[in-house]
Amino acid sequence: MVYSQHKPTLRVLDIMQSLAAANDEGLTLTEIATKIDVPKSTIVPIIHTLRDRDFIEQKSNGKYVIGISMFLIGSASLQNISLLDVFKKEMKEVVAKTSETCQLGILVNGDILYLAKEDSAEPIRLVSFVGKRLPAYSTALGKALLSCYSLQELTEIYKEPLKPVTDKTCKDVEQLYRECSQSKLDGYFQEAGEISPDLTCFAVPIRHNDKIIAAVSVSIPIFRLTEEKKQITIQALLAAQQTLEQNLRRLGITDSNVFLNSFISQPSQSIETK
């Protein structure tokens, strides 16, 4: 059966999204019609119905804004959506695009703490679990999270010499700083064999309120890594980064340490591959 979207419903949704984007300023009837590219005469009945049901409100200056009924629906939906749910939805999209494992982590005392994981369907894949902690300097996730720090700040985080996990692990803080600085210019972060000789990982930071609050990565066994897969993975991560940062703004979250405050007590674990 051929499916086609219902035009009147689409117009309702377009109106609500336009008003949501306008914030407190509101829009006139003419401005709404212009934004959604529909004649005023077509949307007048919709506007009146939405106003009568308190989904929108008309201010004294004639402009329309989001109404109390829409606010109540939004508040009810937030009760059923955790912040991890928001991230895991996008992580599933990354796995669908790359066919590889996707993980979410935060920085805790110089370590990566893994908060969520979405597995690929591939028979040979990363074996890891939520609650695992690893040295941040040895992971793409960690480098993404450490990229906001200056060389002096990194030196304060890692007062002791960096302990290698493999022979390819970053060996000192100055090298770590150079790698992070270059990766910031590239727009993504990568490590190859630094945490496991058989794995390559790519990662991007997630920013909120001008602060990096988390990072998302994709882990790929080296034998499956091609230039095409690399580019697909980077594009999938960048798309997830953009969507997640937009969703964080829409949710109105003000606590930039929301992940850290919620999960800092998670236990330390180790990693293995198969």
N, C-alpha and C positions, 0 to 999 in steps of 0.2 A: 504494500500500500504506500502510495506516495504521500509524504508528510509535508505540509506547508504550515508556516506559522500564522497564527490568528492576528490579523492586522489591528482590530480594535484593542486587543490585549497588548500588542506591541506598543501602541500609542500611549496607553496608560503607563506602561513601564518606562517609555521614553520620557514622558512628562515627569515622573517621579525621580528618575535619574538626573534629569536636567535641574530640577529644584534642589536635589541633594548636593549637586556640584556647586550650586549658587550660594550655599551656606545660608547665613542670616540675611543676606542682601535681598534675596528673592528675585522674581522675574515677573514682568508684566505679561499679559496674555499674548501680546505681539511678540515679545522676546521668546516666549515658550514656543510659539508657532514657528518662528524663524529657526530656533535651535533644532527642532525635530523635523523641519521642512514639511510642515502640514498646514493647510489653510486654517485660519482662525475659526471659520465657521464650522469646520470639522471637529475641532477639539473643545468648543464651547460647552456642549452637553457633558463631555467627559470631565471638564474642569468643574462644572456645577455639581456633578455627582460626587466627585472627590471632595469638594468643599463641604457639601451637605453631610458627608459621612466623616468629616474631620480628618481625612487623610491629608488634605492641604488646608491652608488658612489664608485668607486675604487680609493683608495689612491695611492700615488706614491710608497709605499712599497708593493703594490699588495693586501692589505687587503680591504675588503668591509665594508662600513658603511651606515647608513640610509641617504637617499638622500633628496633633497629639495622638491620633489613632496610629499613624505610621511609627511614631516614637515608641508606642506601647508594643507594637509588633516587633520592632527592632530589639527592644529590651528583652522580650520573651525569647527571641532567637539566640541572644547572647548567653542566656542561661544554659543552652544546650550545646554551645560551641566552646571548647577549650582552645587555648592558644596552640597546644600541640596538634589539635585537629586541623587547624588552619595550615600548619606546616606540613603535616602528613599528607594532606590532600595534594599539595604541590609536589611532594616527594614521590607520590605515586605517579604523577605525570612524568617526572624525570625518569623513573624506572621504565615506564611505558615507552618513552622515546629512546632510551639507551640500552635497555635489557640488562642493566647492571645495578648493583646494590647502591642505594642512596642513604646517607646518614646525616644526622643533625647533631651539632655539638656546640658547647660553650666553653669559655676559658675559666678555669678554676686554679688559682695559685700556680700558674705556669704549665698546667696540664689541660688536655682536652677531656671534657666529660661528655660522653655520648648520651643524648637524650631520646633519640628516636632512630628507627631504622626501617627501611622498606627493602625487602629482598627482591632479587631478580629471580626469574624462572630458570636461569641457566644451571646446569648440573654441577658446574664447578664455580664456586662463588666465595666471597668473603664470609667467614664465620665470625660474628661478633655479637655483642648484646648491649642493651641499654644499661648504663651504669658503669661501663668500662672507662678507665682513665689511662691516658697515654701522654708522654711528653709532647707538648704542643710543637716544639721545634722540629719534631720528626714526622709531622703529618701536614698534608695540604690544608686540612681544616684548621690546624693550629696556626699555620703561617697566615691564613686569611684573617684569623682573629688577632694575631700579633702585629699585623701590618699597620695598625694605627699608632704604634708606639715608636718613640725615638730610640736612637742607639743607647742613650743614657738610661732610658726607662727599661729597655730590654736587659741592660747590664744589672739593673736593680732587681729585675724579676729572676734572672739567672745569675746569682752571686757565685755559684759553684760552676766549675767547668761542665760543659754539656756532655752527658754520658751517651755514647753511641748505642743505638739499638741494632743497627747493621753497619757494615763497613761504608755504606753510602749515606749514613745519617749526617746531617749538618754538624760541623765540628766545633764551631765557635760562634759567639754572639755577633761578631762583625760580619761573618759570612751569612748568618741568619738575617741580619738587617739588610744586606745587599740583595739577597734573594727576595725578601719581602718588598723592598723598594722597586725592584724590577717587575715583580708580579703585579704590583699596583698599577704600573703603567700598562701591562698586558691586559688587565681587567679580570684575570683569573689566577688561581694558585695551583701549583702542581708539585708532587713529589714522586720520585721513581725509585723504588727499592729501599727507601729510608726506614720504613717500619716493617716491611716484609720483602725479601728479595724477589718475590713473585708478583708483586702488586704495584700498580701505578694509580695515583689518586689525583683528582681535580676538585677544586673547591672554589666557592665564592662567599664573601661575607654578606651578612644581612644587616642593614643599617636601619636605625630608628631614632628619631630625635637627634640626628647628627652623631650617633654613636653606634659602633658595631656591637650588636647584642648576641649574635649567633653566626654560625656558618653552616653551609650545606655542601656535601661532597658526593662524588661518585667514585667508587673503587672498581678498577678493571684489572683482571689478571693480564700480565704482560703479553702472554701468547695470543690474547684476543684484541690487543690494542693495534689499531691501524690509524692512519692519518684521517681517514673518513670517520671512524668512530670517535677519535679525539675531537674533531670539529662538531660532530653531532652532540657530544657530551657537553662541550663548552657552551654551545647555543642553548641546550636544555637547561643548564644551570643558570645562565644569564636570564633566560625567560622566567625561571622560578624566582630568581632574585628580584626581578622587577615586580612580579605579581605579589610576592610576599611583602615587599616594602609598601606597596600600595594598600594591601589588606590591613597591615598594621596601622597605617594612617586612618583608614576607614573605621577601624575598630575603636579608635580614640584612646589607645593604650598610652598612658603617660609615664609608667614606670619602666625606664630603660633597663633596669636590672631584674625584670620580671622573671626571666629564666633562672638567673643566678640565685635569686631569693627563694625560688621554689624547689631547686634541685641540688643545692650545694651539699646536702647531706648524703648524696648517693655514694655507695661504696666504690672502692677502687677495684678494677678487674684487669685481666690480661687479654691478649689477642692471639689468635691462631688462625691458620688458613688450611684449606683443604682443596 
